[in-house]
Amino acid sequence: MSNTPHLLADEFPADAQKIQDLQAANPRFDKICKEYDQVNRAVHRAEIRVDLMSEADEQELRRQRAALKDQIARMLADA
């Protein structure tokens, strides 16, 4: 477990500009990125114990984050 947030710019450093461009041009991509950021913040807050939750709930958030990241990666590859 890492206490470092998984920011999209850190996850896809070579695609930082492409992410910004797609967010501006594609509402669906922008929505997915915003959802990723929201879930990512929740995971980070759980990791640093700001928001206490069960391990199962934290794992579910991690699965959601991974699924969103995969979706973003596919959209970046297709762009």
DOROSE-575014 format. One record per residue: residue number from 1; residue in three letters; chain; x, y, z of N, C-alpha, C, O, CB in turn. Coordinates in Angstrom, 1 decimal. Glycine has a CB too. Example, Ala and Ser with C-alpha at 12.3 -4.5 7.8 and 13.67 -1.06 7.14 Angstrom:
BEGIN
  nr rest kette    npx    npy    npz   capx   capy   capz    cpx    cpy    cpz    opx    opy    opz   cbpx   cbpy   cbpz
   1  ALA     A   13.2   -5.7    7.8   12.3   -4.5    7.8   13.2   -3.3    7.8   14.2   -3.3    8.5   11.3   -4.5    9.0
   2  SER     A   12.8   -2.2    7.1   13.7   -1.1    7.1   12.9    0.0    7.9   13.4    1.1    8.0   14.1   -0.6    5.7
This chain:
BEGIN
  nr rest kette    npx    npy    npz   capx   capy   capz    cpx    cpy    cpz    opx    opy    opz   cbpx   cbpy   cbpz
   1  MET     A    0.9   -1.2    0.0    0.0    0.0    0.0    0.9    1.2    0.0    1.9    1.3    0.7   -1.0    0.0    1.2
   2  SER     A    0.5    2.1   -0.8    1.3    3.4   -0.9    0.4    4.5   -0.4   -0.8    4.6   -0.7    1.7    3.7   -2.4
   3  ASN     A    1.0    5.4    0.3    0.3    6.6    0.8    0.4    7.8   -0.2    0.1    8.9    0.2    0.8    7.0    2.2
   4  THR     A    0.8    7.5   -1.4    0.9    8.5   -2.4   -0.3    8.4   -3.3   -0.6    7.4   -3.8    2.2    8.4   -3.2
   5  PRO     A   -1.0    9.6   -3.6   -2.1    9.5   -4.5   -1.7    9.1   -5.9   -0.6    9.5   -6.3   -2.8   10.9   -4.5
   6  HIS     A   -2.5    8.4   -6.6   -2.2    8.0   -8.0   -2.8    9.0   -8.9   -3.9    8.7   -9.6   -2.8    6.5   -8.2
   7  LEU     A   -2.2   10.1   -9.1   -2.7   11.1  -10.0   -2.6   10.7  -11.4   -1.6   10.0  -11.8   -2.0   12.5   -9.7
   8  LEU     A   -3.5   11.1  -12.3   -3.5   10.7  -13.7   -2.2   11.1  -14.3   -1.6   10.4  -15.1   -4.7   11.2  -14.4
   9  ALA     A   -1.7   12.3  -14.0   -0.5   12.8  -14.6    0.7   12.0  -14.2    1.7   11.8  -15.0   -0.2   14.3  -14.2
  10  ASP     A    0.6   11.4  -13.0    1.7   10.4  -12.6    1.6    9.1  -13.2    2.5    8.4  -13.5    1.7   10.3  -11.1
  11  GLU     A    0.3    8.6  -13.4    0.0    7.3  -14.0    0.4    7.3  -15.5    0.8    6.3  -16.0   -1.4    7.0  -13.7
  12  PHE     A    0.1    8.4  -16.1    0.3    8.5  -17.6    1.2    9.7  -17.9    0.7   10.6  -18.6   -1.0    8.6  -18.4
  13  PRO     A    2.5    9.8  -17.4    3.2   11.0  -17.6    3.5   11.4  -19.1    3.6   12.6  -19.4    4.6   10.8  -16.9
  14  ALA     A    3.6   10.4  -20.0    3.8   10.7  -21.4    2.6   11.2  -22.1    2.6   11.8  -23.2    4.3    9.5  -22.1
  15  ASP     A    1.4   11.1  -21.4    0.1   11.5  -22.0   -0.5   12.6  -21.3   -1.7   12.9  -21.5   -0.8   10.3  -22.0
  16  ALA     A    0.2   13.4  -20.5   -0.4   14.4  -19.7   -1.1   15.5  -20.6   -2.2   15.9  -20.3    0.7   15.1  -18.9
  17  GLN     A   -0.5   15.9  -21.7   -1.1   16.9  -22.6   -2.3   16.2  -23.3   -3.3   16.9  -23.5   -0.1   17.4  -23.6
  18  LYS     A   -2.2   15.0  -23.7   -3.3   14.3  -24.4   -4.5   14.2  -23.4   -5.6   14.3  -23.9   -2.8   12.9  -24.8
  19  ILE     A   -4.2   13.9  -22.2   -5.3   13.8  -21.2   -6.1   15.2  -21.1   -7.3   15.2  -21.2   -4.8   13.5  -19.8
  20  GLN     A   -5.3   16.3  -21.0   -5.9   17.6  -21.0   -6.7   17.9  -22.2   -7.9   18.4  -22.2   -4.9   18.7  -20.8
  21  ASP     A   -6.2   17.6  -23.4   -6.8   17.8  -24.7   -8.1   17.0  -24.8   -9.2   17.5  -25.2   -5.9   17.5  -25.8
  22  LEU     A   -8.0   15.7  -24.4   -9.2   14.8  -24.5  -10.3   15.3  -23.5  -11.5   15.2  -23.8   -8.9   13.4  -24.2
  23  GLN     A   -9.9   15.7  -22.3  -10.9   16.2  -21.3  -11.6   17.4  -21.9  -12.8   17.5  -21.6  -10.2   16.6  -20.0
  24  ALA     A  -10.9   18.3  -22.6  -11.6   19.4  -23.2  -12.5   19.1  -24.3  -13.5   19.7  -24.6  -10.5   20.5  -23.6
  25  ALA     A  -12.1   18.0  -25.1  -12.8   17.7  -26.3  -13.9   16.6  -26.2  -14.8   16.5  -27.0  -11.9   17.3  -27.4
  26  ASN     A  -13.7   15.8  -25.2  -14.6   14.6  -25.1  -15.3   14.6  -23.7  -14.6   14.2  -22.7  -13.8   13.3  -25.3
  27  PRO     A  -16.5   14.9  -23.6  -17.2   14.9  -22.3  -17.2   13.6  -21.6  -17.2   13.5  -20.4  -18.7   15.4  -22.5
  28  ARG     A  -17.3   12.5  -22.3  -17.3   11.1  -21.7  -15.9   10.9  -21.1  -15.8   10.4  -19.9  -17.6   10.0  -22.8
  29  PHE     A  -14.8   11.2  -21.8  -13.5   11.1  -21.2  -13.3   11.9  -20.0  -12.8   11.5  -19.0  -12.4   11.4  -22.3
  30  ASP     A  -13.8   13.2  -20.0  -13.7   14.1  -18.9  -14.5   13.5  -17.7  -14.0   13.6  -16.6  -14.3   15.5  -19.3
  31  LYS     A  -15.6   12.9  -17.9  -16.4   12.4  -16.8  -15.7   11.2  -16.2  -15.7   11.1  -15.0  -17.8   11.9  -17.3
  32  ILE     A  -15.1   10.3  -17.0  -14.3    9.2  -16.5  -13.1    9.7  -15.7  -12.8    9.1  -14.6  -13.9    8.3  -17.6
  33  CYS     A  -12.4   10.7  -16.2  -11.3   11.2  -15.4  -11.7   11.8  -14.1  -11.0   11.6  -13.1  -10.6   12.3  -16.3
  34  LYS     A  -12.8   12.5  -14.1  -13.3   13.1  -12.8  -13.7   12.0  -11.9  -13.5   12.1  -10.7  -14.5   14.0  -13.1
  35  GLU     A  -14.3   10.9  -12.4  -14.7    9.8  -11.5  -13.5    9.2  -11.0  -13.4    8.8   -9.8  -15.6    8.8  -12.3
  36  TYR     A  -12.4    9.0  -11.8  -11.2    8.4  -11.4  -10.6    9.3  -10.2  -10.2    8.7   -9.2  -10.2    8.3  -12.5
  37  ASP     A  -10.6   10.6  -10.4  -10.0   11.5   -9.4  -10.8   11.4   -8.1  -10.2   11.4   -7.0  -10.1   12.9   -9.9
  38  GLN     A  -12.1   11.2   -8.2  -13.0   11.1   -7.0  -12.7    9.8   -6.2  -12.5    9.8   -5.0  -14.5   11.2   -7.3
  39  VAL     A  -12.6    8.7   -7.0  -12.3    7.4   -6.4  -10.9    7.4   -5.8  -10.7    6.9   -4.7  -12.6    6.3   -7.4
  40  ASN     A  -10.0    8.0   -6.6   -8.6    8.0   -6.1   -8.5    8.8   -4.8   -7.7    8.3   -3.9   -7.7    8.7   -7.2
  41  ARG     A   -9.2    9.9   -4.7   -9.1   10.7   -3.4   -9.7    9.8   -2.3   -9.1    9.8   -1.2   -9.9   12.0   -3.6
  42  ALA     A  -10.7    9.1   -2.5  -11.3    8.2   -1.5  -10.4    7.1   -1.1  -10.2    6.9    0.1  -12.7    7.6   -2.0
  43  VAL     A   -9.7    6.5   -2.0   -8.7    5.5   -1.7   -7.6    6.1   -0.9   -7.2    5.6    0.2   -8.1    4.9   -3.0
  44  HIS     A   -7.1    7.3   -1.3   -6.0    7.9   -0.6   -6.4    8.3    0.8   -5.6    8.1    1.8   -5.5    9.2   -1.3
  45  ARG     A   -7.6    8.8    1.0   -8.1    9.2    2.3   -8.2    7.9    3.2   -8.0    8.0    4.4   -9.4    9.9    2.2
  46  ALA     A   -8.6    6.8    2.6   -8.7    5.6    3.4   -7.3    5.1    3.8   -7.1    4.6    4.9   -9.4    4.5    2.6
  47  GLU     A   -6.3    5.2    2.9   -5.0    4.8    3.1   -4.3    5.5    4.3   -3.6    5.0    5.1   -4.1    4.9    1.9
  48  ILE     A   -4.6    6.8    4.3   -4.0    7.6    5.4   -4.9    7.7    6.6   -4.6    8.5    7.6   -3.6    9.0    4.9
  49  ARG     A   -5.9    6.9    6.6   -6.9    6.8    7.7   -7.6    8.1    8.1   -7.9    8.3    9.3   -6.1    6.3    8.9
  50  VAL     A   -7.8    8.9    7.1   -8.7   10.1    7.3  -10.1    9.7    7.4  -10.9   10.1    8.2   -8.4   11.2    6.3
  51  ASP     A  -10.4    8.8    6.4  -11.8    8.2    6.3  -11.6    6.7    6.7  -11.0    5.9    5.9  -12.5    8.4    4.9
  52  LEU     A  -12.2    6.3    7.8  -12.1    4.9    8.2  -13.1    4.1    7.5  -14.3    4.5    7.4  -12.2    4.7    9.7
  53  MET     A  -12.7    2.9    6.9  -13.7    2.0    6.3  -13.1    0.6    6.4  -12.0    0.4    6.8  -13.9    2.4    4.8
  54  SER     A  -14.0   -0.3    6.1  -13.6   -1.7    6.2  -12.6   -2.0    5.1  -12.5   -1.3    4.1  -14.8   -2.7    6.1
  55  GLU     A  -11.8   -3.1    5.3  -10.8   -3.5    4.3  -11.5   -3.8    3.0  -11.0   -3.6    1.9  -10.0   -4.6    4.8
  56  ALA     A  -12.7   -4.5    3.1  -13.4   -4.8    1.9  -13.9   -3.6    1.1  -13.8   -3.6   -0.1  -14.7   -5.7    2.3
  57  ASP     A  -14.3   -2.6    1.8  -14.8   -1.4    1.1  -13.6   -0.7    0.5  -13.7   -0.2   -0.7  -15.4   -0.4    2.1
  58  GLU     A  -12.4   -0.7    1.1  -11.2   -0.1    0.6  -10.8   -0.9   -0.7  -10.4   -0.3   -1.7  -10.1    0.0    1.6
  59  GLN     A  -10.9   -2.2   -0.6  -10.5   -3.0   -1.8  -11.5   -2.8   -2.9  -11.0   -2.7   -4.1  -10.5   -4.5   -1.4
  60  GLU     A  -12.7   -2.6   -2.7  -13.7   -2.3   -3.7  -13.4   -0.9   -4.4  -13.4   -0.8   -5.6  -15.1   -2.2   -3.2
  61  LEU     A  -13.0    0.0   -3.6  -12.6    1.3   -4.2  -11.3    1.1   -5.1  -11.2    1.8   -6.1  -12.3    2.4   -3.1
  62  ARG     A  -10.4    0.3   -4.6   -9.2    0.1   -5.4   -9.6   -0.6   -6.8   -9.0   -0.3   -7.8   -8.2   -0.8   -4.6
  63  ARG     A  -10.5   -1.5   -6.7  -10.9   -2.2   -7.9  -11.6   -1.2   -8.9  -11.4   -1.2  -10.1  -11.9   -3.3   -7.6
  64  GLN     A  -12.4   -0.3   -8.3  -13.0    0.7   -9.2  -12.0    1.6   -9.8  -12.1    2.0  -11.0  -14.0    1.6   -8.3
  65  ARG     A  -11.0    2.0   -9.0   -9.9    2.9   -9.5   -9.2    2.2  -10.6   -8.9    2.8  -11.7   -8.9    3.3   -8.4
  66  ALA     A   -8.9    0.9  -10.5   -8.1    0.1  -11.5   -9.0    0.0  -12.8   -8.4    0.2  -13.9   -7.8   -1.3  -11.0
  67  ALA     A  -10.3   -0.2  -12.6  -11.1   -0.3  -13.8  -11.2    1.0  -14.5  -11.2    1.1  -15.8  -12.6   -0.8  -13.4
  68  LEU     A  -11.3    2.1  -13.8  -11.3    3.4  -14.4  -10.0    3.7  -15.1  -10.0    4.3  -16.2  -11.7    4.5  -13.4
  69  LYS     A   -8.9    3.4  -14.5   -7.6    3.6  -15.1   -7.5    2.8  -16.4   -6.9    3.3  -17.4   -6.5    3.2  -14.1
  70  ASP     A   -8.0    1.6  -16.4   -7.9    0.8  -17.6   -8.7    1.4  -18.7   -8.3    1.4  -19.9   -8.4   -0.7  -17.3
  71  GLN     A   -9.9    1.9  -18.3  -10.8    2.6  -19.3  -10.1    3.8  -19.9  -10.1    4.1  -21.1  -12.1    3.0  -18.7
  72  ILE     A   -9.4    4.6  -19.0   -8.7    5.8  -19.5   -7.5    5.4  -20.4   -7.3    6.0  -21.4   -8.1    6.6  -18.3
  73  ALA     A   -6.8    4.3  -20.0   -5.7    3.9  -20.9   -6.2    3.5  -22.3   -5.5    3.8  -23.3   -5.0    2.7  -20.2
  74  ARG     A   -7.3    2.8  -22.3   -7.9    2.3  -23.6   -8.2    3.6  -24.5   -8.0    3.6  -25.7   -9.1    1.4  -23.4
  75  MET     A   -8.9    4.5  -23.8   -9.3    5.7  -24.5   -8.1    6.5  -25.0   -8.1    7.1  -26.1  -10.2    6.6  -23.7
  76  LEU     A   -7.0    6.6  -24.2   -5.8    7.3  -24.6   -5.2    6.6  -25.8   -4.7    7.2  -26.8   -4.8    7.4  -23.5
  77  ALA     A   -5.2    5.2  -25.8   -4.6    4.5  -26.9   -5.4    4.6  -28.2   -4.8    4.6  -29.3   -4.5    3.0  -26.5
  78  ASP     A   -6.7    4.8  -28.1   -7.5    4.9  -29.2   -7.5    6.4  -29.8   -7.9    6.6  -30.9   -9.0    4.5  -28.9
  79  ALA     A   -7.0    7.3  -29.0   -7.1    8.7  -29.4   -6.0    9.1  -30.4   -5.9   10.2  -30.8   -7.0    9.7  -28.2
